[in-house]
Amino acid sequence: MPTAGADRNVRRFGDCEENSMQYESIVVSLPVADRPTSFAFYQGALELEPVGELADDGIPEPLQFVLNSGLNLMLIPTGGFGWTIGEGRVVATDAHETILVINASSIEEADARIGQAVAAGARITTPPTQQPWGYSGSFADPDGHIWMVRAG
């Protein structure tokens, strides 16, 4: 049986206590092999709008997309990613241990988002289906980063 202190640390998504830590903004950074490919994919698959000053190639540098108020996605070329985190530490290109989850308002919306990602070049990693935690499916972007779309 959990203690009262342990219960205090368990919250459902969206719950927030007045004294919980809040950050003004967060940037999630992912390594990418090819900026133009990733730029096109994220605009087409997720309908994200880039932000920032355009570089000579017509793509913002750094390449960032606003996910919502206070949360940005930054796509960093793999060489620059190693430089950014120090000592050139970058995992093997086939190792992706993060799942980015998009919550959809309905099964139909989830299916539509996954379909749009596939049309933009995503590879299905888990076909959309009913799971114990809700309806969900997942796909990989051109660099193998996994995105789950979940309804329910």
C-alpha positions in Angstrom: 0.0 0.0 0.0 1.5 3.4 -1.0 2.2 5.9 1.7 0.6 9.4 1.8 3.9 10.9 0.6 4.0 8.6 -2.4 0.4 9.4 -3.4 1.4 13.1 -3.5 3.9 12.4 -6.2 1.4 10.6 -8.5 -0.6 12.9 -10.8 -2.6 12.4 -13.9 -1.7 14.2 -17.1 -3.0 17.8 -16.9 -3.1 17.8 -13.0 -1.0 20.6 -11.5 -0.4 21.7 -8.0 0.2 25.3 -7.2 3.7 24.6 -5.8 4.9 22.2 -8.6 7.9 23.3 -10.7 6.9 25.1 -13.8 9.2 26.1 -16.7 8.6 29.1 -18.9 9.8 27.2 -22.0 11.3 23.8 -22.9 13.1 22.9 -26.1 13.2 19.2 -27.1 16.2 18.6 -29.4 16.5 15.7 -31.8 19.5 14.8 -34.0 18.8 14.6 -37.7 20.8 13.4 -40.7 19.5 15.8 -43.3 18.0 19.3 -42.5 16.0 19.7 -45.7 14.4 16.2 -45.4 13.5 16.8 -41.7 12.3 20.4 -42.5 9.9 19.1 -45.1 8.8 16.1 -43.1 7.8 18.1 -40.0 5.9 20.6 -42.0 4.1 17.9 -43.9 3.6 15.2 -41.3 2.7 17.4 -38.3 1.8 20.7 -39.9 4.4 22.5 -37.8 5.5 26.0 -38.6 9.2 26.8 -38.3 10.5 29.8 -36.4 13.7 31.7 -36.6 16.0 33.5 -39.1 16.5 31.8 -42.4 19.9 30.5 -43.3 21.4 30.5 -46.8 19.6 27.3 -47.6 16.2 28.9 -46.8 15.7 26.9 -43.6 15.7 28.5 -40.2 18.9 28.1 -38.2 18.6 26.8 -35.7 15.8 24.7 -37.1 12.9 24.9 -34.6 9.2 24.3 -34.6 6.7 25.6 -32.0 4.8 22.6 -30.6 2.7 24.7 -28.3 3.1 27.7 -26.0 6.4 27.2 -24.2 7.5 24.0 -26.0 9.7 23.9 -29.1 11.2 21.1 -31.1 14.7 21.7 -32.4 16.3 19.6 -35.1 20.1 19.5 -34.9 22.3 17.9 -37.6 24.0 14.8 -36.0 27.5 16.4 -36.2 26.3 19.5 -34.4 24.3 17.4 -31.9 27.5 15.7 -30.7 29.2 19.1 -30.4 26.2 20.5 -28.5 26.2 17.8 -25.8 29.9 17.8 -25.4 32.6 15.2 -26.0 30.9 14.1 -29.2 28.6 11.7 -27.3 25.9 10.6 -29.7 24.2 7.2 -29.5 24.2 4.8 -32.5 21.8 6.0 -35.2 19.5 3.0 -34.7 19.0 3.7 -30.9 15.9 5.8 -30.2 14.7 5.4 -26.6 12.3 8.3 -26.5 8.7 8.3 -27.5 7.1 11.7 -28.3 3.3 11.5 -27.7 0.7 13.6 -29.4 -2.8 13.5 -27.8 -5.7 13.5 -30.2 -9.3 14.3 -29.3 -10.7 11.3 -31.1 -9.9 8.0 -32.8 -10.6 9.6 -36.1 -8.2 12.5 -35.4 -5.5 10.0 -34.3 -6.0 8.0 -37.5 -5.9 11.2 -39.6 -2.6 12.4 -38.0 -1.0 9.0 -38.5 -2.1 8.9 -42.1 -0.8 12.4 -42.7 2.6 11.4 -41.2 2.7 8.3 -43.5 1.9 10.4 -46.5 4.8 12.7 -45.6 7.2 9.7 -45.4 6.8 8.3 -41.9 7.1 4.5 -41.3 4.5 2.9 -39.1 6.1 1.3 -36.0 2.9 0.3 -34.2 -0.4 0.1 -36.2 -3.2 2.1 -34.7 -5.2 -0.1 -32.3 -7.0 -0.1 -29.0 -4.5 -0.5 -26.1 -5.1 -0.7 -22.3 -4.1 3.0 -22.1 -6.3 4.2 -25.0 -6.3 4.0 -28.8 -2.8 4.6 -30.2 -0.4 4.1 -33.0 3.1 5.2 -33.6 5.4 6.1 -36.5 9.1 6.9 -37.1 10.3 10.1 -38.7 13.0 10.0 -41.4 15.7 9.7 -38.6 13.9 7.0 -36.7 12.5 9.2 -33.9 9.3 7.6 -32.6 6.0 9.6 -32.4 2.9 8.1 -30.8 -0.6 9.5 -31.5 -3.0 8.6 -28.7 -6.7 9.1 -28.3 -8.6 8.4 -25.0 
